[in-house]
Amino acid sequence: MKINLVLASSPVSLSERYGDFSSAANTEPSFGLACLASTAQQIGADVSIVEASSQNLSIEKAFATIINKNPDIVAISATTAGIVSAGKLAQKIKHYNSKIYCIIGGCHVTALPKDTLVQFPDFDLAVIGEGEKTLTELLQFFQKNKTLPKSIDGTAIQIKNKIIVNKNRALIKNLDSLPLPAWSLIPGFPHAFHPSPARIKRWPCASIVLTRGCPNKCVFCDRSVFGKVCRSYSTEYAIQMIKDLRNNYGVKEILIEDDTFIINKKKVEAFCESIIYEKIDVTWSCLGRVDRITPRLLKLMKKAGCWHISYGIESGDPVILKKMKKNITLKQVKNALTWSKQAGLRTKGFFMVGFPYESDHSLKLTRQFIKSIHLDDISVMQLTPFPGSELYDIAKFCGSFEQDWKKMNTLNTVFVPKGFSKSDIENMRSIIIKEFYMRPKQFYSLFIHMMKNPRLLGPILKIIPDFLKIIQPKNTNQRL
């Protein structure tokens, strides 16, 4: 029997995901779904991908699109902010046809399998952790038995009102054993999708992930899906993936989305040298840690087509960085940004407000530090204690924590540290963003960037009204 499998992202609207930033939203398709699709194809499944999240589909539209494909199994991937929408989608599918099996996967259910299955009983099974091997075994079982397995590794299932969480599945040691992502199954790829204007230099583009797992110990991060050991595709495989995108889909811009891309400098060097040697016509951007780069590495990355690097800086207070187990210093931040500028790279810094142990003093330090360093862009988000993170377990002891999964998108204020109000936290974010961008040198930098990249003019003008809303304080009782 040929299985008809639909892989879908959760139908979370752009306004729910990005709030006031929705006009500059990233609508890139899911790399994970493309990887799962190619794995399912290997065993003969008939696979479709429904990009409900990136294509801004409502629950009703996602449901209609899925049902039109006459699936045997629907597998939905959801973050914490998307789990409620995923549950409602599964409910509609089961109400329409109870014989369609609904599977849930992703970071949220991996962190909270029992809570998720209890709250959303229309999920027949949960895939916990890395999905490819579990999906393969699950589909093979279904081919033989016309039903889902109850006891394979890496799953949880509800049987007679009891949640059974099976043994964790071992992580995939050799990522090269996986097939190339099935980009051809994503309708409209790559031209139907757009990243944030600040992340693109050429068109069309694609987002990829070249490593899995993270050995760092930041208390606000969830590492439950891919583990605490960094694994990576080989240089040869990574180059093959990029050549596939360039030669078969016309992709000119690559967004390397993994936090741990630069964790192994030798591999990054080999990656860059291969792009240069093979003369692959791509430009790319990536994320990096300030304690993992060197001037030589950054110059090599630039030569290989990298033009933009984002760093997770988080706070300008060394005490906060230490308590959050970020394990970086402000000197490392300054060095990384100076070296990046010298190499000719644009830079972005990620920051958060509302940490446990936050104080007026720590926020003042962050505010001053951001204005003192060489950044082209910043992102300032509300600290969110995500399920699976160390912070999720301690947040209620450090302040007030509203555990509303729908609101956990780093834009809503769900955690307020002791000594502050919700409006305090929201004002902090607005003021920091306003003070950074409303400076003559930032206007000049943006103007030069637009002159070099005229296609950015339209998208940037489009987001100005939203930007003006973001920088308006929520009340006049400003503590900063």
C-alpha positions in Angstrom: 0.0 0.0 0.0 1.3 3.4 -0.9 1.0 5.9 2.0 -0.5 9.3 1.3 1.4 11.5 3.7 0.9 15.3 4.2 3.6 17.2 6.1 2.4 20.6 7.4 3.6 23.5 9.5 1.2 24.8 12.1 -1.3 27.5 10.7 -0.1 30.4 12.7 -0.7 33.8 11.1 2.1 36.2 10.4 0.5 38.7 12.8 0.6 36.1 15.6 4.2 35.2 14.9 5.6 38.7 14.3 3.2 41.1 15.9 4.0 44.7 14.8 6.9 43.2 12.7 4.5 41.3 10.4 5.3 43.6 7.4 8.9 42.4 7.6 8.1 38.8 8.4 10.3 35.9 7.3 8.2 33.6 5.2 10.9 31.1 4.3 9.7 27.5 4.1 10.6 24.9 6.7 13.9 23.2 6.1 12.8 20.5 8.5 9.7 19.6 6.5 11.7 19.3 3.3 14.1 16.9 5.1 11.3 14.8 6.5 9.6 14.7 3.1 12.7 13.3 1.3 13.1 10.7 4.0 9.5 9.6 3.5 9.9 9.5 -0.2 12.8 7.1 0.2 10.4 4.4 1.5 7.9 5.0 -1.3 5.4 7.3 0.5 3.4 9.8 -1.6 4.3 13.0 0.1 2.9 16.5 0.0 4.0 19.6 1.9 1.6 22.3 3.2 3.5 25.4 4.3 0.6 26.8 6.4 2.8 29.0 8.6 5.0 30.6 5.9 2.1 31.1 3.5 0.0 32.6 6.2 -2.9 30.1 5.8 -5.8 30.2 8.2 -6.8 27.0 10.0 -9.7 26.7 7.6 -7.5 27.2 4.5 -4.9 24.8 5.8 -7.6 22.2 6.5 -9.1 22.5 3.0 -5.7 22.3 1.4 -4.8 19.1 3.4 -8.1 17.4 2.9 -7.9 18.0 -0.8 -4.8 15.8 -0.9 -6.8 12.8 0.5 -4.2 11.9 3.2 -3.8 8.7 5.2 -1.6 10.5 7.7 -1.1 14.2 8.4 2.1 15.1 10.3 2.1 18.7 11.8 5.2 20.4 13.0 4.6 23.1 15.7 6.5 25.4 18.0 5.1 26.4 21.3 3.4 29.5 19.8 1.8 27.2 17.1 0.7 24.2 19.2 -2.8 25.5 19.8 -3.4 26.2 16.1 -2.0 22.7 15.3 -4.4 21.2 17.8 -7.3 23.0 16.3 -6.2 21.8 12.8 -6.0 18.2 14.0 -9.5 18.5 15.5 -11.0 19.7 12.2 -9.3 16.9 10.4 -10.5 14.2 12.8 -14.0 15.6 12.8 -14.0 15.4 9.0 -12.6 11.9 8.9 -11.6 10.0 12.1 -9.7 7.5 10.0 -7.1 10.1 9.1 -4.2 9.8 11.5 -2.8 13.0 12.9 0.8 13.2 14.2 2.4 16.1 16.0 6.1 16.8 16.1 8.5 19.7 16.9 10.1 21.3 19.8 7.0 21.9 21.9 5.7 18.3 22.0 9.3 17.1 22.5 9.6 19.2 25.6 6.0 18.5 26.9 4.7 15.3 25.4 2.2 14.4 28.1 0.8 17.9 28.6 0.4 18.3 24.8 -1.4 15.0 24.2 -3.7 15.6 27.2 -4.7 19.0 26.0 -5.0 18.1 22.4 -6.5 14.5 22.2 -7.0 14.7 18.4 -3.3 14.0 18.0 -3.0 10.2 17.5 0.7 10.1 18.1 3.6 12.5 19.0 7.1 12.3 17.5 9.6 13.3 20.1 13.0 14.6 19.2 14.7 14.2 15.8 12.1 13.0 13.3 13.6 11.3 10.3 14.3 7.8 11.6 11.1 7.8 13.7 9.0 8.8 10.7 10.6 6.1 8.6 9.9 3.3 11.1 6.4 4.7 11.7 5.5 4.7 8.0 7.0 1.2 7.5 4.8 -0.1 10.4 1.7 1.6 8.9 2.4 0.0 5.5 2.2 -3.4 7.1 -0.5 -2.9 9.7 -2.7 0.0 8.4 -2.4 1.6 11.9 0.2 3.5 13.9 2.7 1.8 16.2 2.2 2.0 20.0 5.8 1.4 21.2 8.5 2.6 18.8 11.3 4.7 20.1 10.9 8.5 19.9 7.1 8.6 20.2 4.4 9.2 22.7 0.8 7.9 22.3 -2.5 8.0 24.2 -4.1 4.6 24.9 -7.3 4.4 26.9 -6.8 7.9 28.5 -3.2 7.0 29.5 -0.2 8.7 27.9 2.6 6.3 27.1 6.0 8.0 26.5 8.3 5.5 24.8 12.1 5.4 25.0 14.0 8.3 23.4 15.4 7.5 20.0 19.2 7.7 19.5 20.3 10.8 17.6 21.5 10.4 14.1 25.3 10.2 14.2 25.9 10.5 10.4 23.7 13.3 9.0 25.1 12.5 5.5 23.1 9.3 5.6 20.0 11.5 5.1 18.8 12.4 1.5 18.9 15.9 0.2 15.8 18.0 1.2 12.8 17.6 -1.1 12.6 21.3 -2.2 10.5 20.3 -5.2 7.6 19.3 -3.0 7.2 22.9 -1.6 4.7 24.6 -3.9 6.1 27.8 -5.4 9.6 27.2 -4.1 11.8 29.3 -4.0 10.0 32.4 -5.6 6.9 32.3 -3.4 8.8 32.9 -0.2 10.6 35.9 1.3 12.9 36.4 4.3 13.0 39.6 6.3 14.3 42.5 4.0 17.4 42.9 6.3 18.4 39.3 5.6 18.5 39.3 1.8 21.0 40.6 -0.7 20.0 38.6 -3.8 17.0 36.8 -5.0 15.7 34.0 -4.8 16.9 32.6 -1.5 16.6 29.5 0.7 17.1 28.8 4.4 19.2 25.8 5.4 20.5 24.2 8.6 24.0 22.5 8.5 24.4 21.5 12.2 22.2 19.9 14.9 22.6 20.0 18.6 24.2 22.6 20.8 26.8 22.2 23.6 26.2 25.6 25.1 24.2 26.0 28.3 22.1 29.2 27.9 19.2 28.8 30.4 16.7 30.3 27.9 17.3 27.8 25.1 15.5 24.5 24.5 17.9 21.7 23.3 15.5 18.8 23.7 15.0 18.0 20.0 18.6 17.8 18.7 20.5 17.3 21.9 23.6 18.8 23.6 26.2 17.5 21.2 26.8 19.3 18.0 26.6 17.2 14.8 27.1 18.5 11.3 26.8 17.5 7.7 30.2 16.9 6.1 31.6 19.8 3.9 31.0 17.7 0.9 27.3 17.2 1.7 26.8 20.8 2.6 28.3 21.9 -0.7 26.2 19.3 -2.5 23.1 20.8 -0.8 24.0 24.3 -1.9 24.8 23.3 -5.5 21.4 21.5 -5.6 19.7 24.8 -4.6 21.8 26.9 -7.0 21.7 24.6 -10.1 18.3 23.1 -9.8 16.2 25.9 -8.3 18.1 29.1 -9.2 18.8 30.0 -5.6 21.3 32.8 -5.3 21.1 33.6 -1.5 21.5 31.2 1.3 20.4 31.8 4.9 22.3 29.5 7.2 20.0 29.4 10.2 21.8 27.2 12.8 23.1 28.7 16.0 26.1 26.4 15.9 27.3 26.9 12.3 30.6 28.5 13.5 31.2 26.2 16.4 33.9 24.2 14.5 36.2 26.7 12.8 38.0 24.1 10.7 34.7 22.9 9.2 33.7 26.5 8.4 37.1 27.1 6.8 36.6 24.0 4.7 33.1 25.0 3.7 34.3 28.5 2.6 37.3 27.1 0.7 35.1 24.7 -1.2 32.7 27.5 -2.2 35.7 29.5 -3.4 37.4 26.6 -5.2 34.2 25.5 -7.0 33.3 29.1 -7.8 29.7 28.6 -6.6 27.8 31.8 -7.3 25.9 32.3 -4.0 25.9 34.9 -1.3 25.0 34.0 2.2 24.4 35.0 5.8 24.7 33.2 9.1 24.4 33.3 12.9 27.5 33.2 15.0 28.9 33.3 18.6 31.3 36.0 19.5 33.6 33.6 21.2 34.0 31.4 18.1 35.2 33.7 15.4 38.6 35.1 14.4 39.6 37.9 12.0 41.1 35.3 9.6 37.9 33.3 9.6 35.7 36.3 9.0 37.8 37.4 6.1 37.6 33.9 4.6 33.8 33.9 5.0 33.5 37.2 3.3 35.6 35.9 0.4 33.3 32.9 0.1 30.2 35.1 -0.3 29.1 35.8 3.3 27.9 39.4 3.7 25.9 39.3 7.0 26.4 37.8 10.4 24.1 37.9 13.4 25.3 37.5 17.0 23.4 36.5 20.1 24.5 39.2 22.6 21.4 39.2 24.8 22.5 41.8 27.5 25.1 44.5 28.2 25.3 43.4 31.8 28.1 40.9 32.6 26.2 39.7 35.7 23.1 38.9 33.6 25.2 37.1 31.0 26.8 35.0 33.7 23.5 34.1 35.4 22.0 33.1 32.1 25.0 30.9 31.4 25.7 32.7 28.1 29.4 32.2 28.6 30.6 35.2 26.7 32.2 38.5 27.7 31.5 42.1 26.5 35.1 42.3 25.3 34.5 39.3 23.1 31.4 41.0 21.7 33.4 44.2 20.9 36.2 42.2 19.3 33.8 40.2 17.2 31.9 43.2 15.9 35.2 45.1 15.2 36.6 42.1 13.3 33.3 41.7 11.4 33.4 45.3 10.2 37.0 45.0 9.2 36.1 42.0 7.1 33.3 44.0 5.4 30.4 42.2 7.0 27.1 43.7 8.0 26.2 42.8 11.6 23.0 42.3 13.7 22.8 41.8 17.4 20.1 39.9 19.2 19.1 41.2 22.7 16.4 40.4 25.2 14.8 42.4 28.0 13.1 41.0 31.1 15.7 38.5 32.4 15.4 37.0 35.9 17.5 39.2 38.1 17.0 42.1 35.7 17.3 45.6 37.3 17.2 49.2 36.3 21.0 49.1 36.4 21.3 46.1 34.2 18.9 47.6 31.6 20.9 50.9 31.7 24.0 48.9 31.0 22.4 47.2 28.0 21.1 50.4 26.7 24.5 52.1 26.9 26.3 49.1 25.5 24.1 48.8 22.4 24.8 52.4 21.5 28.6 52.0 22.1 29.2 49.0 19.7 29.3 48.7 15.9 26.0 47.1 14.8 24.0 47.7 11.7 20.8 46.2 13.1 19.4 45.0 16.4 16.6 42.7 17.5 15.2 43.3 21.0 12.8 40.6 22.2 10.9 39.8 25.4 12.5 37.0 27.3 10.3 34.0 26.9 10.7 30.8 29.1 10.2 28.2 26.5 9.3 24.6 27.4 12.4 22.4 27.5 14.6 25.3 28.7 16.1 25.5 32.2 14.3 28.8 32.5 10.9 27.3 32.0 11.3 25.3 35.3 12.5 28.3 37.4 10.6 31.2 35.9 7.7 31.1 38.3 10.2 31.6 41.2 11.8 34.7 39.6 8.7 36.7 38.7 5.2 36.3 37.2 4.9 33.8 34.4 1.8 33.5 32.2 2.1 30.0 30.7 -0.1 30.7 27.7 1.5 28.7 24.9 -0.1 30.9 22.2 1.7 34.0 23.5 5.2 32.4 23.6 6.7 34.1 20.6 9.3 36.4 22.2 7.1 39.4 21.3 4.4 39.1 24.0 5.3 39.7 27.5 4.6 36.4 29.3 7.4 36.7 31.9 7.8 39.7 34.2 10.8 39.6 36.6 10.4 40.7 40.2 10.4 44.5 40.7 8.9 45.3 37.3 5.5 45.6 35.6 4.5 44.3 32.2 4.4 47.8 30.8 7.9 48.4 32.2 9.3 45.5 30.2 7.5 46.6 27.0 8.7 50.2 27.4 12.2 49.1 27.9 12.1 47.3 24.5 10.6 50.3 22.7 13.0 52.8 24.1 16.1 50.6 23.3 15.0 50.1 19.7 14.1 53.8 19.3 17.4 55.0 20.7 19.4 52.7 18.5 17.7 53.5 15.2 16.9 57.2 15.7 20.5 58.2 15.4 22.0 60.1 12.4 24.7 57.4 11.9 22.1 54.6 11.7 20.1 56.6 9.1 23.3 57.2 7.1 24.2 53.5 7.3 20.8 52.4 6.2 20.8 55.0 3.3 24.2 53.6 2.0 22.9 50.0 2.3 19.8 50.9 0.3 21.9 52.7 -2.4 23.9 49.5 -2.8 20.8 47.4 -2.8 18.0 49.4 -4.4 15.5 46.5 -4.2 15.4 47.0 -0.4 13.8 50.5 -0.8 10.2 49.2 -1.2 10.3 46.7 1.7 11.9 49.2 4.0 9.4 51.9 3.3 6.7 49.4 3.8 7.8 48.6 7.4 8.2 52.3 8.5 4.6 52.6 9.9 5.0 49.4 11.9 8.4 50.6 13.2 6.9 53.9 14.4 4.3 51.9 16.3 7.0 49.7 17.9 9.1 52.6 19.2 6.1 54.3 20.9 6.2 53.6 24.7 3.1 51.9 26.0 2.7 54.5 28.8 4.5 57.6 30.0 5.8 56.1 33.2 9.3 55.5 31.9 11.8 53.9 34.2 14.8 54.1 31.9 
